[in-house]
Amino acid sequence: MKNNCITCAFKSKSAETLDEDHLNHLSCNNAMVKFRKGNPIFTQGTFSTNVVYLRSGLAKIHITGPYHEQIVRIVKAPRYLGLPTTIGDKINQYSVTAISDVEVCFIDITAFRHLLKETEHFAFEIILDLCKDELESIRRCSNRTQKQTRGNIADVILEFADHIYESDTFNLPVSQADIGNLVDTSRESVSRILTEFHKDGILDMKGKKIEIINKKSLQLISQNG
């Protein structure tokens, strides 16, 4: 499905810097595809021929290592996916899977490179996004290895509330096993700690629905690790 980038309500900050001619060029060189929850958007080890832009929905970034598969991050649209791989390596170094129904734009890499060369502000915004992602990856790696499990799970809950849903009441989009994978612990540990948060009056839990009752306490657990 072709996407009109001029009228698109899900433009990236980089695309917002483009004039009408460049947006038309982008429109002519991309296709919008819908994926259902659980479907792979792209897979580790495959050849990358397009820039991938997550237009709407949620996805998880995961990588298969020497021993097991690791969830690296949960991401929210709108954002580009896999730029370092597409531009720098040509082979996908990780997989991305939809964890909600999503819409994705596949942009021709040649057209994307043309925009990087032709438009200074577009290129600057792309570089800025890449820098922010690298700093965030470093922060997450440090937290994961230095914090205790309670602190890491508090981080995940706060991430959902503050950055994914922008609400203190939400439905968990992933399983407790996935949360355990994300913070390097077992599903049983995640279940136990979430139950402790519930008993301590920090969270109210009904199935996958979570409501943060005492956010200050959750933030202190996150800060103290």
N, CA, C and O of each residue as an XYZ file, in Angstrom:
900
protein
N       0.837     -1.188      0.000
C       0.000      0.000      0.000
C       0.878      1.246      0.000
O       1.754      1.394      0.852
N       0.641      2.144     -0.959
C       1.409      3.383     -1.022
C       0.962      4.343      0.074
O      -0.217      4.390      0.425
N       1.903      5.101      0.606
C       1.616      6.042      1.675
C       1.945      7.454      1.207
O       3.038      7.695      0.694
N       1.015      8.388      1.376
C       1.256      9.779      1.026
C       1.975     10.458      2.181
O       1.362     10.770      3.203
N       3.261     10.687      2.022
C       4.067     11.238      3.117
C       3.721     12.702      3.422
O       3.989     13.191      4.519
N       3.128     13.391      2.449
C       2.770     14.798      2.667
C       1.661     14.914      3.706
O       1.713     15.776      4.583
N       0.659     14.046      3.605
C      -0.496     14.127      4.510
C      -0.396     13.163      5.690
O      -1.296     13.125      6.529
N       0.675     12.392      5.766
C       0.818     11.382      6.826
C       0.826     12.034      8.206
O       1.525     13.022      8.431
N       0.048     11.474      9.122
C      -0.019     11.997     10.492
C       1.066     11.395     11.383
O       1.174     11.752     12.556
N       1.867     10.485     10.834
C       2.863      9.779     11.635
C       4.288     10.072     11.156
O       5.175      9.225     11.270
N       4.498     11.275     10.622
C       5.836     11.628     10.139
C       6.859     11.584     11.266
O       6.554     11.906     12.414
N       8.071     11.183     10.919
C       9.190     11.305     11.851
C       9.623     12.767     11.919
O       9.266     13.568     11.055
N      10.393     13.108     12.952
C      10.922     14.477     13.049
C      11.792     14.803     11.846
O      11.826     15.942     11.379
N      12.496     13.790     11.349
C      13.350     14.011     10.173
C      12.498     14.317      8.946
O      12.830     15.220      8.179
N      11.406     13.581      8.749
C      10.542     13.805      7.586
C       9.839     15.159      7.655
O       9.511     15.746      6.624
N       9.612     15.648      8.865
C       8.964     16.955      9.012
C       9.841     18.096      8.505
O       9.347     19.199      8.275
N      11.128     17.842      8.331
C      12.031     18.880      7.821
C      12.024     18.947      6.301
O      12.593     19.877      5.727
N      11.392     17.980      5.634
C      11.448     17.899      4.178
C      10.418     18.813      3.519
O       9.324     19.017      4.045
N      10.785     19.359      2.356
C       9.825     20.157      1.590
C       8.924     19.217      0.777
O       9.096     17.999      0.801
N       7.975     19.798      0.069
C       6.973     18.995     -0.642
C       7.597     18.103     -1.709
O       7.167     16.964     -1.886
N       8.599     18.602     -2.419
C       9.243     17.790     -3.462
C       9.912     16.558     -2.876
O       9.796     15.457     -3.413
N      10.616     16.759     -1.766
C      11.298     15.627     -1.138
C      10.298     14.648     -0.524
O      10.531     13.440     -0.540
N       9.192     15.154      0.014
C       8.162     14.270      0.557
C       7.512     13.454     -0.563
O       7.184     12.282     -0.378
N       7.332     14.079     -1.709
C       6.808     13.339     -2.866
C       7.782     12.242     -3.285
O       7.368     11.134     -3.626
N       9.077     12.555     -3.259
C      10.104     11.567     -3.579
C      10.036     10.402     -2.597
O      10.163      9.240     -2.984
N       9.831     10.731     -1.311
C       9.714      9.689     -0.287
C       8.454      8.845     -0.516
O       8.482      7.623     -0.370
N       7.359      9.505     -0.875
C       6.100      8.796     -1.125
C       6.220      7.798     -2.265
O       5.643      6.711     -2.217
N       6.970      8.176     -3.283
C       7.112      7.314     -4.465
C       8.040      6.129     -4.233
O       8.118      5.221     -5.060
N       8.736      6.145     -3.115
C       9.742      5.110     -2.874
C       9.528      4.368     -1.559
O      10.482      3.889     -0.946
N       8.278      4.277     -1.131
C       8.000      3.484      0.063
C       6.666      2.769     -0.073
O       5.805      3.163     -0.860
N       6.515      1.721      0.703
C       5.261      0.964      0.744
C       4.899      0.709      2.193
O       5.753      0.340      2.999
N       3.624      0.906      2.526
C       3.149      0.685      3.883
C       2.552     -0.709      4.001
O       1.713     -1.108      3.193
N       2.995     -1.446      5.018
C       2.552     -2.827      5.227
C       2.025     -2.957      6.654
O       2.604     -2.400      7.587
N       0.925     -3.694      6.822
C       0.373     -3.946      8.149
C       0.797     -5.333      8.632
O       0.765     -6.306      7.878
N       1.193     -5.403      9.899
C       1.562     -6.673     10.521
C       0.670     -6.899     11.735
O       0.381     -5.967     12.485
N       0.240     -8.136     11.921
C      -0.535     -8.479     13.108
C       0.402     -8.764     14.277
O       1.580     -9.067     14.091
N      -0.143     -8.661     15.474
C       0.610     -8.960     16.691
C       1.260    -10.340     16.578
O       0.602    -11.316     16.216
N       2.558    -10.411     16.891
C       3.290    -11.674     16.849
C       4.015    -11.936     15.555
O       4.831    -12.854     15.480
N       3.734    -11.140     14.519
C       4.391    -11.351     13.227
C       5.768    -10.688     13.194
O       5.932     -9.589     13.722
N       6.767    -11.344     12.577
C       8.087    -10.718     12.437
C       8.052     -9.592     11.403
O       7.455     -9.735     10.336
N       8.695     -8.478     11.729
C       8.814     -7.354     10.786
C      10.067     -7.548      9.942
O      10.023     -7.383      8.723
N      11.171     -7.892     10.570
C      12.335     -8.410      9.858
C      13.109     -9.323     10.785
O      12.936     -9.278     12.003
N      13.969    -10.158     10.201
C      14.575    -11.258     10.935
C      16.094    -11.197     10.883
O      16.685    -10.893      9.847
N      16.707    -11.491     12.011
C      18.160    -11.523     12.120
C      18.763    -12.462     11.076
O      18.267    -13.566     10.855
N      19.852    -11.999     10.434
C      20.559    -12.829      9.472
C      20.084    -12.685      8.046
O      20.706    -13.229      7.134
N      18.977    -11.954      7.826
C      18.473    -11.761      6.471
C      19.040    -10.490      5.855
O      19.514     -9.600      6.560
N      18.984    -10.421      4.539
C      19.517     -9.273      3.808
C      18.580     -8.086      3.954
O      17.365     -8.231      3.821
N      19.136     -6.916      4.227
C      18.344     -5.708      4.423
C      18.419     -4.834      3.181
O      19.494     -4.376      2.795
N      17.265     -4.607      2.558
C      17.236     -3.809      1.326
C      16.423     -2.536      1.470
O      16.394     -1.710      0.558
N      15.756     -2.368      2.618
C      14.913     -1.195      2.834
C      15.146     -0.607      4.215
O      15.504     -1.317      5.154
N      14.938      0.700      4.328
C      14.850      1.333      5.631
C      13.453      1.050      6.167
O      12.468      1.185      5.441
N      13.365      0.661      7.429
C      12.086      0.294      8.037
C      11.652      1.379      9.007
O      12.406      1.761      9.903
N      10.426      1.876      8.824
C       9.887      2.921      9.687
C       8.616      2.407     10.345
O       7.629      2.121      9.668
N       8.644      2.291     11.664
C       7.479      1.860     12.424
C       6.516      3.034     12.530
O       6.765      4.000     13.253
N       5.420      2.933     11.802
C       4.473      4.053     11.676
C       3.492      4.102     12.846
O       3.147      5.182     13.326
N       3.047      2.945     13.299
C       2.138      2.871     14.446
C       2.305      1.526     15.132
O       2.673      0.536     14.499
N       2.027      1.496     16.445
C       2.078      0.250     17.197
C       3.346      0.052     18.001
O       4.181      0.950     18.104
N       3.479     -1.148     18.575
C       4.610     -1.514     19.431
C       5.329     -2.723     18.850
O       4.720     -3.582     18.214
N       6.635     -2.770     19.082
C       7.438     -3.901     18.608
C       8.542     -4.196     19.604
O       8.914     -3.346     20.414
N       9.060     -5.415     19.531
C      10.209     -5.765     20.374
C      11.408     -6.041     19.485
O      11.300     -6.672     18.433
N      12.565     -5.547     19.942
C      13.840     -5.820     19.288
C      14.487     -6.980     20.040
O      14.655     -6.910     21.258
N      14.852     -8.047     19.324
C      15.449     -9.196     20.000
C      16.555     -9.792     19.132
O      16.535     -9.706     17.905
N      17.514    -10.396     19.819
C      18.692    -10.924     19.135
C      18.973    -12.343     19.621
O      18.843    -12.642     20.808
N      19.355    -13.202     18.697
C      19.715    -14.578     19.046
C      21.217    -14.639     19.273
O      22.006    -14.449     18.347
N      21.602    -14.907     20.519
C      23.008    -14.990     20.880
C      23.505    -16.422     20.856
O      22.830    -17.308     20.330
N      24.684    -16.656     21.423
C      25.258    -18.016     21.395
C      24.491    -19.020     22.244
O      24.598    -20.225     22.017
N      23.706    -18.538     23.234
C      23.025    -19.458     24.138
C      21.503    -19.358     24.086
O      20.813    -20.368     24.225
N      20.980    -18.170     23.889
C      19.521    -18.028     23.862
C      19.151    -16.708     23.189
O      20.010    -15.887     22.866
N      17.848    -16.532     22.989
C      17.342    -15.293     22.406
C      17.143    -14.258     23.503
O      16.624    -14.573     24.574
N      17.556    -13.022     23.237
C      17.492    -11.952     24.224
C      16.648    -10.799     23.696
O      16.907    -10.284     22.608
N      15.634    -10.391     24.468
C      14.893     -9.180     24.123
C      15.737     -7.987     24.554
O      16.119     -7.874     25.719
N      16.019     -7.113     23.619
C      16.883     -5.965     23.881
C      16.067     -4.752     24.317
O      16.459     -4.011     25.219
N      14.922     -4.565     23.656
C      14.178     -3.342     23.913
C      12.765     -3.469     23.350
O      12.533     -4.177     22.371
N      11.834     -2.774     23.983
C      10.488     -2.631     23.440
C      10.347     -1.201     22.940
O      10.661     -0.256     23.664
N       9.877     -1.038     21.704
C       9.860      0.287     21.089
C       8.456      0.658     20.650
O       7.622     -0.194     20.343
N       8.231      1.950     20.635
C       6.935      2.522     20.290
C       7.069      3.379     19.040
O       8.052      4.099     18.865
N       6.067      3.291     18.175
C       6.026      4.165     16.999
C       5.728      5.604     17.435
O       5.155      5.836     18.499
N       6.127      6.564     16.595
C       6.843      6.422     15.325
C       8.352      6.414     15.529
O       8.874      7.183     16.336
N       9.056      5.548     14.799
C      10.517      5.499     14.868
C      11.060      4.618     13.743
O      10.375      3.731     13.234
N      12.302      4.890     13.377
C      12.997      4.040     12.411
C      13.532      2.803     13.125
O      13.868      2.852     14.308
N      13.606      1.701     12.397
C      14.119      0.449     12.934
C      15.287     -0.034     12.084
O      15.208     -0.042     10.856
N      16.363     -0.433     12.738
C      17.452     -1.089     12.032
C      18.312     -0.206     11.152
O      18.950     -0.709     10.227
N      18.351      1.104     11.409
C      19.154      1.981     10.548
C      20.637      1.606     10.533
O      21.222      1.555      9.451
N      21.275      1.338     11.684
C      22.699      0.974     11.632
C      22.966     -0.245     10.759
O      23.964     -0.299     10.042
N      22.064     -1.226     10.825
C      22.193     -2.429     10.003
C      22.009     -2.107      8.529
O      22.827     -2.496      7.696
N      20.926     -1.390      8.206
C      20.583     -1.127      6.810
C      21.634     -0.286      6.116
O      22.024     -0.569      4.984
N      22.092      0.756      6.805
C      23.045      1.672      6.186
C      24.471      1.152      6.288
O      25.270      1.342      5.371
N      24.794      0.494      7.402
C      26.190      0.154      7.638
C      26.607     -1.265      7.349
O      27.795     -1.525      7.156
N      25.648     -2.218      7.313
C      26.083     -3.613      7.257
C      25.375     -4.449      6.198
O      25.960     -5.404      5.686
N      24.152     -4.125      5.861
C      23.334     -4.819      4.851
C      22.703     -6.123      5.354
O      21.747     -6.612      4.752
N      23.223     -6.692      6.448
C      22.638     -7.908      7.014
C      22.014     -7.551      8.357
O      22.674     -6.951      9.206
N      20.743     -7.914      8.559
C      20.074     -7.607      9.824
C      20.779     -8.305     10.989
O      20.941     -9.526     10.991
N      21.189     -7.519     11.965
C      21.920     -8.053     13.109
C      21.011     -8.416     14.275
O      21.481     -8.921     15.295
N      19.722     -8.163     14.132
C      18.743     -8.536     15.142
C      17.382     -8.641     14.474
O      17.225     -8.272     13.311
N      16.407     -9.143     15.206
C      15.048     -9.282     14.697
C      14.140     -8.257     15.348
O      14.409     -7.791     16.456
N      13.066     -7.907     14.661
C      12.019     -7.055     15.222
C      10.678     -7.739     14.976
O      10.364     -8.137     13.854
N       9.889     -7.869     16.051
C       8.591     -8.547     15.976
C       7.504     -7.637     16.543
O       7.712     -6.979     17.562
N       6.356     -7.601     15.890
C       5.233     -6.796     16.363
C       4.681     -7.385     17.661
O       4.469     -8.595     17.751
N       4.447     -6.533     18.671
C       3.783     -6.999     19.899
C       2.396     -6.363     20.028
O       1.700     -6.562     21.023
N       2.010     -5.601     19.011
C       0.631     -5.168     18.808
C       0.434     -5.149     17.298
O       1.394     -5.355     16.556
N      -0.767     -4.911     16.834
C      -0.935     -4.691     15.404
C      -0.190     -3.413     15.028
O      -0.326     -2.392     15.702
N       0.594     -3.467     13.956
C       1.436     -2.326     13.591
C       1.292     -1.996     12.111
O       0.837     -2.814     11.311
N       1.692     -0.779     11.772
C       1.853     -0.355     10.387
C       3.305      0.042     10.190
O       3.868      0.789     10.990
N       3.905     -0.460      9.127
C       5.325     -0.240      8.865
C       5.515      0.267      7.440
O       4.913     -0.252      6.500
N       6.364      1.294      7.290
C       6.743      1.762      5.962
C       8.118      1.197      5.603
O       9.075      1.329      6.366
N       8.198      0.568      4.433
C       9.477      0.091      3.908
C       9.927      1.101      2.854
O       9.265      1.284      1.832
N      11.059      1.752      3.117
C      11.559      2.835      2.268
C      12.762      2.340      1.481
O      13.689      1.766      2.052
N      12.751      2.557      0.196
C      13.873      2.151     -0.649
C      15.167      2.787     -0.157
O      15.229      4.002      0.030
N      16.200      1.974      0.052
C      17.447      2.470      0.635
C      18.126      3.516     -0.254
O      18.731      4.457      0.259
N      18.032      3.363     -1.572
C      18.644      4.339     -2.481
C      17.970      5.698     -2.338
O      18.643      6.728     -2.307
N      16.640      5.703     -2.252
C      15.901      6.955     -2.076
C      16.229      7.589     -0.729
O      16.346      8.811     -0.626
N      16.378      6.762      0.299
C      16.693      7.267      1.633
C      18.088      7.900      1.658
O      18.283      8.962      2.250
N      19.045      7.249      1.019
C      20.403      7.800      0.953
C      20.424      9.116      0.177
O      21.177     10.032      0.507
N      19.588      9.196     -0.856
C      19.470     10.443     -1.622
C      19.023     11.581     -0.708
O      19.561     12.685     -0.781
N      18.046     11.316      0.144
C      17.567     12.345      1.069
C      18.646     12.736      2.080
O      18.775     13.908      2.433
N      19.416     11.756      2.541
C      20.507     12.065      3.479
C      21.540     12.998      2.841
O      22.069     13.893      3.501
N      21.824     12.779      1.545
C      22.807     13.600      0.849
C      22.260     14.978      0.479
O      22.991     15.969      0.489
N      20.972     15.028      0.155
C      20.385     16.254     -0.378
C      19.901     17.219      0.696
O      19.875     18.428      0.464
N      19.522     16.720      1.854
C      18.854     17.565      2.852
C      19.580     17.512      4.192
O      19.573     16.495      4.886
N      20.194     18.612      4.526
C      21.020     18.693      5.739
C      20.202     18.464      7.010
O      20.636     17.733      7.900
N      19.019     19.083      7.101
C      18.226     18.972      8.325
C      17.701     17.552      8.522
O      17.642     17.059      9.649
N      17.322     16.898      7.431
C      16.882     15.501      7.500
C      18.011     14.623      8.032
O      17.798     13.807      8.928
N      19.207     14.792      7.480
C      20.363     13.999      7.910
C      20.693     14.255      9.376
O      21.032     13.330     10.115
N      20.590     15.524      9.795
C      20.892     15.867     11.191
C      19.940     15.154     12.149
O      20.373     14.623     13.172
N      18.646     15.138     11.824
C      17.664     14.487     12.694
C      17.902     12.982     12.766
O      17.726     12.376     13.823
N      18.300     12.377     11.653
C      18.609     10.944     11.653
C      19.814     10.666     12.557
O      19.791      9.732     13.359
N      20.866     11.481     12.423
C      22.057     11.317     13.271
C      21.692     11.505     14.743
O      22.169     10.768     15.606
N      20.844     12.495     15.024
C      20.415     12.752     16.394
C      19.686     11.543     16.982
O      19.915     11.176     18.134
N      18.814     10.930     16.191
C      18.103      9.726     16.644
C      19.071      8.584     16.934
O      18.931      7.881     17.935
N      20.055      8.403     16.052
C      21.037      7.337     16.243
C      21.857      7.559     17.510
O      22.151      6.611     18.238
N      22.227      8.817     17.773
C      22.991      9.148     18.984
C      22.170      8.884     20.241
O      22.678      8.329     21.215
N      20.907      9.281     20.219
C      20.034      9.048     21.377
C      19.860      7.565     21.637
O      19.867      7.126     22.788
N      19.702      6.781     20.560
C      19.539      5.345     20.710
C      20.791      4.697     21.313
O      20.694      3.795     22.145
N      21.969      5.168     20.881
C      23.204      4.595     21.415
C      23.341      4.904     22.902
O      23.689      4.026     23.691
N      23.066      6.152     23.286
C      23.153      6.531     24.700
C      22.144      5.754     25.535
O      22.448      5.340     26.653
N      20.948      5.557     24.997
C      19.925      4.791     25.715
C      20.344      3.330     25.862
O      20.097      2.721     26.902
N      20.970      2.767     24.842
C      21.441      1.385     24.911
C      22.515      1.225     25.987
O      22.530      0.233     26.715
N      23.417      2.211     26.081
C      24.463      2.175     27.109
C      23.845      2.259     28.501
O      24.243      1.532     29.411
N      22.865      3.155     28.659
C      22.201      3.312     29.961
C      21.494      2.020     30.359
O      21.594      1.585     31.506
N      20.788      1.412     29.426
C      20.055      0.190     29.726
C      21.002     -0.957     30.083
O      20.727     -1.737     30.995
N      22.110     -1.051     29.361
C      23.092     -2.106     29.645
C      23.659     -1.941     31.049
O      23.806     -2.918     31.784
N      23.977     -0.709     31.419
C      24.511     -0.432     32.753
C      23.497     -0.783     33.829
O      23.839     -1.422     34.824
N      22.239     -0.364     33.632
C      21.201     -0.652     34.618
C      20.971     -2.151     34.758
O      20.841     -2.661     35.871
N      20.922     -2.850     33.641
C      20.619     -4.275     33.659
C      21.659     -5.056     34.449
O      21.319     -5.996     35.168
N      22.920     -4.674     34.318
C      23.994     -5.429     34.971
C      24.249     -4.985     36.404
O      24.768     -5.765     37.203
N      23.894     -3.741     36.750
C      24.236     -3.223     38.074
C      23.060     -3.184     39.049
O      23.266     -3.193     40.263
N      21.846     -3.141     38.540
C      20.691     -3.104     39.429
C      20.252     -4.516     39.815
O      20.496     -5.481     39.091
N      19.600     -4.609     40.970
C      18.977     -5.863     41.349
C      17.684     -6.036     40.554
O      17.221     -5.112     39.885
N      17.115     -7.229     40.639
C      15.945     -7.547     39.834
C      14.770     -6.621     40.128
O      14.062     -6.217     39.206
N      14.548     -6.277     41.400
C      13.433     -5.377     41.753
C      13.579     -4.034     41.040
O      12.604     -3.487     40.526
N      14.798     -3.511     41.015
C      15.033     -2.232     40.353
C      14.804     -2.312     38.857
O      14.244     -1.391     38.262
N      15.237     -3.417     38.236
C      15.051     -3.583     36.795
C      13.580     -3.738     36.420
O      13.143     -3.211     35.398
N      12.812     -4.458     37.241
C      11.387     -4.617     36.948
C      10.646     -3.305     37.180
O       9.715     -2.978     36.445
N      11.054     -2.555     38.197
C      10.481     -1.214     38.395
C      10.750     -0.343     37.173
O       9.881      0.419     36.751
N      11.952     -0.451     36.601
C      12.293      0.293     35.387
C      11.355     -0.050     34.233
O      10.898      0.832     33.505
N      11.072     -1.355     34.075
C      10.197     -1.794     32.982
C       8.801     -1.213     33.150
O       8.220     -0.715     32.186
N       8.256     -1.269     34.357
C       6.912     -0.735     34.612
C       6.872      0.768     34.362
O       5.920      1.275     33.767
N       7.899      1.481     34.812
C       7.957      2.927     34.601
C       8.134      3.274     33.123
O       7.607      4.280     32.649
N       8.872      2.440     32.403
C       9.050      2.650     30.966
C       7.703      2.546     30.243
O       7.382      3.369     29.386
N       6.926      1.525     30.600
C       5.594      1.386     30.003
C       4.718      2.592     30.338
O       4.036      3.138     29.471
N       4.746      2.996     31.596
C       3.870      4.087     32.034
C       4.269      5.427     31.434
O       3.421      6.166     30.933
N       5.566      5.740     31.485
C       6.019      7.096     31.138
C       6.303      7.280     29.659
O       6.128      8.380     29.136
N       6.741      6.224     28.967
C       7.206      6.394     27.584
C       6.389      5.626     26.545
O       6.251      6.073     25.406
N       5.853      4.478     26.936
C       5.087      3.694     25.965
C       3.621      4.133     25.936
O       3.088      4.476     24.881
N       2.976      4.116     27.108
C       1.547      4.421     27.160
C       1.239      5.836     27.640
O       0.144      6.349     27.407
N       2.212      6.472     28.316
C       2.011      7.814     28.874
C       0.781      7.843     29.773
O      -0.025      8.772     29.734
N       0.665      6.794     30.586
C      -0.449      6.657     31.524
C      -0.018      5.701     32.621
O       0.743      4.767     32.366
N      -0.499      5.924     33.847
C      -0.161      5.029     34.954
C      -1.068      3.806     35.012
O      -0.919      2.961     35.894
N      -2.013      3.710     34.069
C      -2.866      2.533     33.937
C      -2.737      1.987     32.522
O      -2.960      2.713     31.553
N      -2.381      0.722     32.398
C      -2.154      0.147     31.066
C      -2.213     -1.374     31.142
O      -2.154     -1.954     32.226
N      -2.329     -2.007     29.991
C      -2.249     -3.466     29.889
C      -0.845     -3.854     29.443
O      -0.333     -3.315     28.461
N      -0.223     -4.780     30.153
C       1.101     -5.256     29.757
C       1.033     -5.846     28.348
O       0.224     -6.740     28.101
N       1.867     -5.364     27.418
C       1.807     -5.868     26.046
C       2.604     -7.157     25.835
O       2.549     -7.764     24.765
N       3.339     -7.561     26.858
C       4.174     -8.765     26.761
C       3.927     -9.651     27.964
O       3.331     -9.224     28.953
N       4.387    -10.882     27.875
C       4.214    -11.843     28.970
C       5.237    -11.594     30.070
O       6.214    -10.871     29.876
N       4.995    -12.206     31.228
C       5.966    -12.111     32.317
C       7.281    -12.799     31.938
O       8.351    -12.399     32.396
N       7.195    -13.821     31.110
C       8.417    -14.479     30.625
C       9.229    -13.507     29.772
O      10.456    -13.484     29.862
N       8.554    -12.703     28.945
C       9.254    -11.707     28.121
C       9.906    -10.631     28.993
O      11.020    -10.189     28.712
N       9.205    -10.211     30.054
C       9.797     -9.232     30.971
C      11.041     -9.827     31.622
O      12.061     -9.151     31.765
N      10.949    -11.104     32.016
C      12.114    -11.778     32.593
C      13.273    -11.817     31.616
O      14.422    -11.593     31.998
N      12.975    -12.102     30.356
C      14.012    -12.113     29.322
C      14.628    -10.737     29.163
O      15.838    -10.610     28.971
N      13.798     -9.703     29.243
C      14.254     -8.327     29.070
C      15.231     -7.911     30.172
O      16.164     -7.149     29.917
N      15.017     -8.411     31.404
C      15.860     -7.987     32.540
C      16.746     -9.122     33.063
O      17.317     -9.023     34.149
N      16.855    -10.199     32.280
C      17.741    -11.316     32.640
C      17.363    -11.996     33.944
O      18.201    -12.176     34.827
N      16.101    -12.369     34.061
C      15.666    -13.140     35.223
C      14.576    -14.107     34.778
O      14.179    -14.102     33.613
N      14.102    -14.921     35.681
C      13.102    -15.936     35.345
C      11.689    -15.362     35.405
O      11.450    -14.328     36.030
N      10.759    -16.050     34.746
C       9.353    -15.652     34.820
C       8.861    -15.707     36.255
O       8.073    -14.863     36.682
N       9.333    -16.718     37.008
C       8.907    -16.876     38.396
C       9.333    -15.676     39.242
O       8.581    -15.222     40.104
N      10.543    -15.164     38.993
C      11.014    -13.989     39.740
C      10.180    -12.757     39.412
O       9.857    -11.959     40.293
N       9.835    -12.611     38.130
C       8.987    -11.477     37.729
C       7.640    -11.562     38.428
O       7.155    -10.571     38.975
N       7.030    -12.758     38.412
C       5.734    -12.947     39.054
C       5.807    -12.645     40.547
O       4.920    -11.997     41.103
N       6.872    -13.121     41.190
C       7.020    -12.891     42.637
C       7.158    -11.412     42.952
O       6.527    -10.915     43.884
N       7.976    -10.706     42.185
C       8.218     -9.290     42.471
C       6.984     -8.447     42.162
O       6.671     -7.517     42.906
N       6.286     -8.757     41.084
C       5.037     -8.026     40.789
C       4.013     -8.263     41.896
O       3.273     -7.350     42.262
N       3.968     -9.475     42.427
C       3.064     -9.776     43.549
C       3.463     -8.975     44.782
O       2.602     -8.466     45.500
N       4.767     -8.862     45.030
C       5.250     -8.051     46.159
C       4.851     -6.583     45.975
O       4.406     -5.934     46.922
N       5.011     -6.066     44.758
C       4.606     -4.679     44.486
C       3.108     -4.498     44.752
O       2.677     -3.460     45.254
N       2.332     -5.516     44.409
C       0.880     -5.462     44.625
C       0.572     -5.470     46.132
O      -0.230     -4.666     46.608
N       1.207     -6.374     46.868
C       0.959     -6.471     48.316
C       1.412     -5.217     49.050
O       0.821     -4.834     50.060
N       2.473     -4.570     48.536
C       2.995     -3.358     49.177
C       2.202     -2.108     48.798
O       2.537     -1.010     49.242
N       1.163     -2.258     47.991
C       0.340     -1.115     47.615
C       0.967     -0.222     46.570
O       0.561      0.929     46.412
N       1.961     -0.742     45.847
C       2.630      0.046     44.799
C       1.876     -0.076     43.483
O       1.729      0.897     42.742
N       1.396     -1.294     43.201
C       0.657     -1.563     41.974
C      -0.673     -2.223     42.313
O      -0.803     -2.913     43.324
N      -1.662     -1.998     41.444
C      -2.886     -2.791     41.469
C      -2.870     -3.641     40.199
O      -2.727     -3.107     39.099
N      -3.013     -4.944     40.342
C      -2.907     -5.854     39.196
C      -4.162     -6.690     39.054
O      -4.620     -7.316     40.010
N      -4.713     -6.694     37.848
C      -5.845     -7.548     37.506
C      -5.557     -8.154     36.144
O      -5.784     -7.517     35.116
N      -5.056     -9.389     36.136
C      -4.618     -9.994     34.892
C      -3.433     -9.229     34.335
O      -2.419     -9.053     35.011
N      -3.571     -8.771     33.084
C      -2.492     -7.990     32.470
C      -2.645     -6.494     32.713
O      -1.773     -5.706     32.347
N      -3.751     -6.111     33.328
C      -3.966     -4.680     33.594
C      -3.211     -4.260     34.845
O      -3.331     -4.881     35.901
N      -2.424     -3.186     34.704
C      -1.634     -2.663     35.814
C      -1.996     -1.207     36.043
O      -2.103     -0.420     35.102
N      -2.182     -0.864     37.303
C      -2.351      0.537     37.684
C      -1.307      0.870     38.739
O      -1.226      0.196     39.767
N      -0.513      1.895     38.496
C       0.484      2.322     39.472
C      -0.222      3.145     40.541
O      -0.791      4.197     40.249
N      -0.182      2.661     41.781
C      -0.850      3.332     42.895
C       0.095      4.285     43.612
O      -0.281      5.403     43.966
N       1.334      3.826     43.822
C       2.326      4.635     44.542
C       3.560      4.786     43.645
O       4.517      4.019     43.748
N       3.515      5.777     42.775
C       4.589      5.948     41.790
C       5.895      6.372     42.447
O       6.977      6.002     41.989
N       5.791      7.146     43.518
C       7.015      7.601     44.195
C       7.808      6.411     44.731
O       9.034      6.382     44.619
N       7.119      5.434     45.311
C       7.804      4.237     45.820
C       8.441      3.454     44.676
O       9.562      2.960     44.800
N       7.720      3.346     43.567
C       8.261      2.638     42.400
C       9.509      3.332     41.865
O      10.477      2.678     41.479
N       9.477      4.648     41.848
C      10.635      5.422     41.391
C      11.814      5.254     42.333
O      12.958      5.196     41.881
N      11.562      5.174     43.637
C      12.651      4.959     44.602
C      13.279      3.582     44.424
O      14.498      3.438     44.515
N      12.448      2.565     44.171
C      12.975      1.226     43.911
C      13.848      1.246     42.669
O      14.912      0.629     42.638
N      13.391      1.961     41.644
C      14.173      2.094     40.401
C      15.500      2.793     40.657
O      16.545      2.333     40.197
N      15.465      3.892     41.381
C      16.683      4.678     41.640
C      17.687      3.927     42.489
O      18.893      3.997     42.253
N      17.179      3.202     43.488
C      18.086      2.513     44.419
C      18.521      1.150     43.920
O      19.405      0.519     44.499
N      17.898      0.702     42.845
C      18.292     -0.566     42.238
C      17.842     -1.767     43.014
O      18.110     -2.899     42.610
